[in-house]
Amino acid sequence: MAKVAFIGLGVMGFPMAGHLVRNGHAVTVYNRNGAKAEAWLETYADQSELDLYAAPTPAGAAADADIVFACVGADKDVAEVCVGDAGAFDAMSEGAIFVDHTTASADCARAMATEAAQRGLHFIDAPVSGGEAGAVNGQLTIMCGGEGAAYARAEPVMQAYAKSVRLLGDVGSGQLTKMVNQICIAGVVQGLSEALHFAMEAGLDARAVVDVISKGAAQSWQMENRASTMIDGKFDFGFAVDWMRKDLGIVLQEANAMGVSLPLTALVDQFYCDVQKMGGSRNDTSSLIRRFRG
């Protein structure tokens, strides 16, 4: 059992912190919207023999914690909860670990790791993949960057909400790996959107087509989990277009700094911009097909 804190109780963080409770950890939470923290307490208080707490600041949550987890919005939010007013780093004990599940830039991870090291703390960048369903079901994939010894301490605790956790290298490696993940997703969803549109325009039974081709080389997670809902025009399954554009912006900025060309990723990013203009900002990422089907 570890004493942990969880900062950020959004779509992902709320159930992730709940899994820590179910696995017997003493959990203190912080959320910018205090009502969300109170709702979390009401949801999970009867699932633990330990006292659970909601703190008024990141520092309040992090005090005396062995590991502090965070899942917030973007680089500026990571910096705010780490080193802003009443930030977590101010209250963490020497040797404690900060694990950041936010999808942010590799530069942000490295900057926070430097700040942490100056205070005798450890920092692991650990973005996740699997969406809301993965968080709720405790089946996330976690991509980590950081020191091996700190990772070895944090990994068993992260197993509470993961199906796969892996250390990929030094700090920043987790974020870079998540960028690879988002590049792959963008291309696959665009290809699936075009394929389904083509099938329907050709007068084929799109579901029958998917059933057949999913048994072969065309099969993908997106096809298995989103093709049917794309055909139905339903796009309320978690990870929103706004967040995907944020992630692809990070990817393209990193690629530009590296001198790497990502033409397909840049194109799909603009296609997601089209979906936003159609009013689909909160649609999930499979809504790329809306550009064809309306």
Steps between C-alpha positions, in 0.01 A plus 500: 500500500632843405393845604423677174348817362311545175475843339238548228166319508381536145367230270820299547619596847171440680492121437879463513507639853211267583702196394771605745240490777382155394858377512536600863694826475441802721397771254473877530366684196505852364292647220480862388120470520450402861151364437654228282729399786205478735313286246802271482501460878131414498557241229793318658484561876305180567745293291794549735582414859736797498407865531492687168552874477451787261760777535451869410833528313746274317744552787235392747442179309871427455607547861650175635404303188739230380383552142306791350309429179363768269276496195424855390455683171819631342853629565386812686279292728785261580724794590225654713436190712872427535663837563220758502352659811454222758643257245562137586882525492491743794351237729647171377748320723854437378510182290130512413391438141282713274336302219345711226231325294422816301568494127741791482821594321831326558647843580247545779591160644871580494446843659291355782754220552775760540290692753425177685864393515600835649265423788608140548191362326448258211289568190354247257313602185236233450234589240226245449306348212168320513252783537219533750407133470858397578502722808165373626594136442856532632642401161723792404831479320759718675815625326767616745820701502720541805755343732489123532497495881212748526307313232546172687332656804213657306424220253323263746270783607418596140399139437175587681364653178723353229519202270850600387766723657848541355805718553620624159805703603595824670253775589316612187495151348146438618373815330689424179350152495153645548567721198575188297172356627301806388667502157387141450144567618460805275596306189292194583183697578533699177547181300202335668286809435583497131445124475156510664396797289609317186312185603177687565523705180556175307170366636661230710379381840770676697459279808535186290809646336657576836417153626687348207805725479549506878600134473797598284785747477273807519401424860577765763384609845319790338318267260402262777383767743384794286395384151143415601444827685656695213250340266222603740632856531558471876802682635469518878761243600757690699812671366386825340612667179618804700738279697621320189585832337689600814698176480568529128617855554759367746601234247544747216693746716737223611539375142581851380768534767646166393485585130270203439227516233157364599280584199214263581482611863493866396223429251286307747548778755339736247219251442431506875492879472223454242306286748535773762356752254206262449426522874675174587751624755369262767442208262740211543785452254307259277292800387745558215241319287268801548703681233357250252162415650398826666 
